[in-house]
Amino acid sequence: MSTIPRDQWYVAAYGSEIRHELFARTICDEPILFWRTESGEVVANSDRCVHRRFPLSRAPSRLVDDKVVCGYHGFTYGSDGKCVAVPGQTRVPRTARLTPYPVVELDSLVWVWIGDPALADPTRIPRVPYLASPDFTTVRGMEPLQARFSLLVDNLLDLSHETYLHGGYIGTPEVASTPISTEVDDEAGIVYVSRHMDDAECPPFYSKSTGLQGRIARWQDIEYTPPCLYKLHSRIAPVGSLPNPDGTDPDAFHVEVVYAITPETEHSTHDFWMVARDFALEDEEVSTFLAENNRTVVLQDVEALDVLEQVIQGEPEGYQELSINIDTGGLAARRMLARMVGQAPRNAPAAPAR
């Protein structure tokens, strides 16, 4: 049985990736063809010609105006997926049409609906408006992960691993030693995990981007909306600094780290990552530094999770892992994901060991 939730919105691409040319990406085991029409609209259809299944994203297939011409036999499709021309005859078979996918471009991200199109409600897409806000500057990337998407969810909901896997970049001893608080909003479908470090070492990731040195106040507030979107609200400030009662926070630097965790297949994932900041907005050196360092951190995760995927695939059935207090957010996410696919959660005990 599949572990990938259906009837869900997933991030398929950054808006900047899709232009007036053919673009393919596999989402949840489904090969999908995207392009931007001449009017600027993003459309998505199945990436298989109905005639002999040739991938329409492969040359010599091509985009002519807003129509896709199959490079194998010339079947031609409009942006709605309907075939408009076939070779050797004027009548187009009624069933000659690609499968269209509901698609929405929002907050610089392209979302695609996987499942019953009648259930595709755009209001269910979680918002990240700062990714397209002039009040923030964002760097971004995407790394292929040869591991199931749920392993990345586990990884991101337990940031104690920063101390060990990302030392010298983003991790410090306080991340692992500081307890977390977890809240689960089942009605909204969100898992919250918070770790507030009031007196912590400033890691190079923040000291070199903000200019703060020595000890800092460092807050990590996670907001995970299964299955796809993870937001880490990071507050970096001088020790003793607190936000004002009205919510303003002039003494702090704010970094919004976003991951779109999109399954490619059952055992591979598109790891979209974004880092938005509300300081040094025009400083290209800061942008370059954050982009390069965050990609290094992401690749460290990728290497570890690729190994873990192989370990899990080779382990005996019924193997039981140990969970502790820092896993409460990840276990809550597992339960939510399991409900989405109608399964009992894998290796998720009722309560962590103490």
C-alpha positions in Angstrom: 0.0 0.0 0.0 1.2 3.5 -0.9 2.4 5.7 1.9 1.9 8.9 -0.1 -1.3 10.8 0.8 -3.6 11.5 -2.2 -6.2 14.2 -2.6 -3.6 16.7 -1.5 -1.8 19.8 -2.9 2.0 19.5 -3.4 4.6 21.9 -4.5 5.7 20.9 -8.0 8.1 23.7 -8.8 9.2 27.3 -8.2 7.3 29.7 -10.4 10.7 30.8 -11.8 11.3 27.3 -13.1 8.4 27.2 -15.4 8.6 29.2 -18.6 7.1 29.1 -22.0 8.7 25.7 -22.7 8.1 22.1 -21.8 9.1 21.2 -18.2 8.6 17.8 -16.6 8.6 16.6 -13.0 7.4 13.4 -11.4 5.1 14.1 -8.4 3.8 11.2 -6.3 4.7 8.6 -9.0 2.9 10.6 -11.7 4.9 12.1 -14.6 3.5 15.6 -15.2 4.2 18.0 -18.0 4.1 21.8 -17.2 4.4 24.9 -19.3 3.6 28.5 -19.0 1.2 29.7 -21.7 1.8 32.9 -23.7 -0.6 34.7 -21.3 1.5 33.6 -18.3 -0.7 30.9 -16.9 0.9 27.7 -15.7 -0.8 24.5 -16.9 -0.2 20.8 -16.1 -1.0 17.7 -18.0 0.1 14.1 -18.0 3.4 13.6 -19.6 2.4 10.8 -21.9 1.1 10.9 -25.5 -2.2 9.0 -25.6 -1.1 7.3 -28.9 2.1 5.3 -28.0 2.9 6.8 -24.5 5.9 8.8 -25.7 6.9 11.4 -23.0 5.8 14.8 -24.3 8.6 16.4 -22.4 11.3 14.6 -24.4 12.7 16.0 -27.6 11.8 16.1 -30.4 8.5 17.0 -28.8 8.0 20.7 -28.8 5.8 23.6 -27.8 4.3 25.5 -30.7 2.4 28.6 -29.5 0.3 27.1 -26.7 0.2 23.6 -28.1 2.3 20.5 -27.5 3.4 18.5 -30.6 4.4 14.9 -29.8 7.9 14.2 -31.2 7.0 10.6 -32.1 3.9 10.8 -34.3 2.8 14.4 -34.2 -0.3 14.2 -32.0 -1.0 17.8 -30.9 -2.6 18.9 -27.6 -3.9 22.2 -26.4 -3.2 23.6 -22.9 -6.4 22.0 -21.6 -5.0 18.5 -22.6 -7.4 18.0 -25.5 -5.9 16.6 -28.7 -6.5 19.0 -31.6 -4.7 17.2 -34.4 -3.6 13.7 -35.3 -1.6 12.4 -38.3 -3.3 11.1 -41.4 -6.9 12.0 -40.6 -9.1 15.0 -39.9 -11.2 13.4 -37.1 -9.7 13.5 -33.7 -10.8 10.5 -31.5 -13.0 11.6 -28.6 -10.8 9.9 -26.1 -7.6 11.6 -27.3 -6.8 13.8 -24.4 -4.2 14.1 -21.7 -5.1 14.1 -18.0 -5.2 17.7 -16.8 -4.0 18.5 -13.2 -5.4 21.4 -11.1 -2.5 23.8 -10.6 -2.2 27.0 -8.7 0.7 29.5 -8.6 0.8 31.2 -5.2 3.6 32.9 -3.1 6.2 32.1 -5.8 5.4 28.4 -5.7 3.5 26.2 -8.2 1.1 23.8 -6.4 -0.4 20.8 -8.2 -3.3 18.7 -7.0 -2.7 14.9 -6.8 -6.0 12.9 -6.6 -9.6 13.5 -7.5 -9.7 16.9 -9.3 -13.3 17.5 -8.0 -11.8 17.8 -4.5 -9.1 20.4 -5.4 -9.9 23.4 -3.2 -7.3 26.1 -3.6 -8.2 27.5 -0.2 -6.6 24.5 1.4 -3.1 25.6 0.2 -1.0 26.8 3.1 0.2 30.3 2.7 3.8 31.6 2.8 3.4 35.2 1.7 6.9 36.3 2.8 8.4 34.3 0.0 7.0 36.9 -2.4 7.1 39.9 -0.1 9.3 43.0 -0.8 9.9 43.1 3.0 12.0 39.8 2.7 14.8 38.6 0.6 14.7 34.9 -0.2 17.3 32.4 -1.5 16.2 28.9 -2.6 17.1 25.6 -4.1 16.0 22.0 -4.6 17.9 18.8 -3.9 16.9 15.3 -5.0 16.6 13.0 -2.1 16.8 9.2 -2.6 14.6 8.5 0.4 10.9 8.5 1.3 9.4 11.9 2.1 8.5 10.8 5.7 12.2 10.6 6.6 12.6 14.3 5.7 9.5 15.1 7.8 11.1 13.3 10.8 14.4 15.1 10.2 12.9 18.6 10.2 10.6 18.1 13.1 13.5 17.1 15.4 16.1 19.8 15.1 18.3 18.4 17.8 20.2 16.7 15.0 21.6 20.2 14.2 24.0 19.9 17.1 25.6 16.7 15.6 25.0 16.7 11.9 25.4 20.4 11.2 28.0 21.5 13.7 30.1 24.3 12.4 27.2 25.6 10.3 23.8 25.9 12.1 24.2 23.5 15.1 25.3 24.4 18.6 25.2 22.4 21.9 22.1 24.3 23.1 19.9 23.0 20.3 20.1 19.4 21.5 20.1 20.2 25.2 17.0 22.6 25.2 13.6 20.9 25.8 10.8 21.4 23.2 7.2 22.1 23.5 4.7 20.4 21.1 1.2 21.3 20.2 -1.1 19.5 17.7 -4.0 21.2 16.1 -6.0 18.3 14.6 -8.8 20.5 13.3 -6.4 22.8 11.4 -4.1 19.9 10.6 -0.9 21.5 11.9 1.9 20.3 14.2 3.8 23.0 16.2 7.2 22.4 17.8 9.0 25.2 19.7 12.4 25.4 21.2 13.4 28.8 22.8 17.1 29.2 23.7 17.5 32.3 25.8 21.3 32.1 26.1 22.9 30.2 23.3 26.1 30.1 21.2 25.7 32.0 17.9 26.5 29.6 15.1 28.4 30.7 12.0 25.2 30.6 9.9 23.8 33.5 11.9 27.0 35.3 13.1 28.2 35.8 9.6 24.8 36.9 8.2 23.5 39.1 11.1 26.8 40.3 12.6 25.8 39.2 16.1 28.7 37.6 18.0 29.0 35.6 21.2 25.8 34.5 23.0 22.4 35.1 21.6 18.7 34.5 22.2 17.6 31.9 19.5 14.1 30.8 19.0 12.9 28.0 16.7 9.2 27.8 16.1 8.1 25.0 13.7 4.8 24.9 11.9 4.2 21.8 9.8 1.2 21.3 7.6 1.1 17.7 6.3 1.9 16.5 3.9 3.9 19.1 2.1 4.8 22.3 3.8 7.2 23.0 6.7 7.9 26.4 8.1 10.6 27.3 10.7 10.2 30.7 12.2 13.7 31.6 13.5 14.3 34.6 15.8 17.9 35.6 16.5 18.5 38.5 18.9 20.8 39.8 21.7 20.5 37.9 25.0 17.7 39.4 27.1 15.9 40.9 24.1 12.1 40.2 23.8 9.4 41.2 21.3 7.3 44.1 22.3 3.7 43.6 23.6 2.4 44.8 20.2 4.3 42.1 18.4 7.0 44.3 16.9 10.5 43.0 17.4 13.0 45.7 16.4 16.1 44.2 18.2 15.8 40.8 16.5 16.7 39.3 13.1 14.0 37.0 11.6 14.8 34.1 9.3 11.9 32.1 7.8 13.1 28.7 6.6 10.6 26.8 4.4 10.7 23.3 3.1 8.3 21.9 0.5 8.5 18.1 1.0 7.2 16.6 -2.2 7.2 12.9 -2.9 8.7 12.0 -6.3 8.1 8.3 -5.8 7.6 6.0 -2.8 11.4 6.1 -2.2 12.5 9.5 -3.5 11.7 13.1 -2.7 11.9 16.6 -4.1 13.6 18.6 -1.3 12.6 22.2 -2.0 14.3 24.6 0.5 13.9 28.4 1.0 15.5 30.9 3.4 13.8 34.3 3.7 15.2 37.1 5.8 14.0 40.5 7.0 17.5 42.2 7.2 20.3 43.1 4.8 17.7 42.9 2.0 20.0 44.3 -0.7 23.2 42.6 0.5 24.3 40.1 -2.2 27.1 38.8 0.0 24.6 37.8 2.7 22.4 36.2 0.1 25.3 34.2 -1.4 26.5 33.2 2.1 23.0 32.0 3.2 22.4 30.1 -0.1 25.7 28.3 0.0 25.6 27.4 3.7 22.0 26.3 3.7 22.6 24.1 0.6 25.6 22.6 2.5 23.2 21.9 5.5 20.6 20.4 3.1 23.2 18.1 1.5 24.3 16.9 4.9 20.7 15.9 5.6 20.4 14.3 2.1 23.5 12.2 2.6 22.2 11.0 6.0 18.7 10.3 4.8 19.8 8.5 1.7 21.8 6.1 4.0 18.8 5.7 6.3 16.5 4.8 3.4 18.8 1.9 2.5 19.0 0.8 6.1 15.2 0.8 6.5 14.7 -1.1 3.2 17.0 -3.8 4.5 15.8 -4.1 8.0 13.6 -7.1 9.2 9.9 -6.7 9.3 8.6 -5.6 12.6 11.7 -3.8 13.7 10.9 -1.3 16.5 12.7 1.9 16.9 13.0 3.9 20.2 11.4 7.3 20.5 12.0 9.9 23.3 10.7 13.4 24.3 12.3 15.2 21.3 10.3 13.0 18.9 6.8 14.1 20.0 6.4 16.5 17.0 7.6 13.8 14.5 5.3 11.2 16.0 2.3 13.5 15.8 3.2 14.2 12.1 3.4 10.4 11.5 -0.1 9.9 12.9 -1.5 12.7 10.7 0.2 11.3 7.6 -1.0 7.8 8.5 -4.6 9.0 8.8 -4.3 10.7 5.4 -3.5 7.4 3.7 -5.7 5.3 6.0 -2.9 3.4 7.7 -1.7 2.8 11.2 1.5 4.9 11.7 4.8 3.0 11.2 6.9 2.6 14.4 4.9 5.3 16.3 4.4 4.4 20.0 1.6 6.0 21.9 4.1 7.9 24.0 7.9 8.5 23.9 10.2 6.8 26.3 11.3 8.9 29.2 
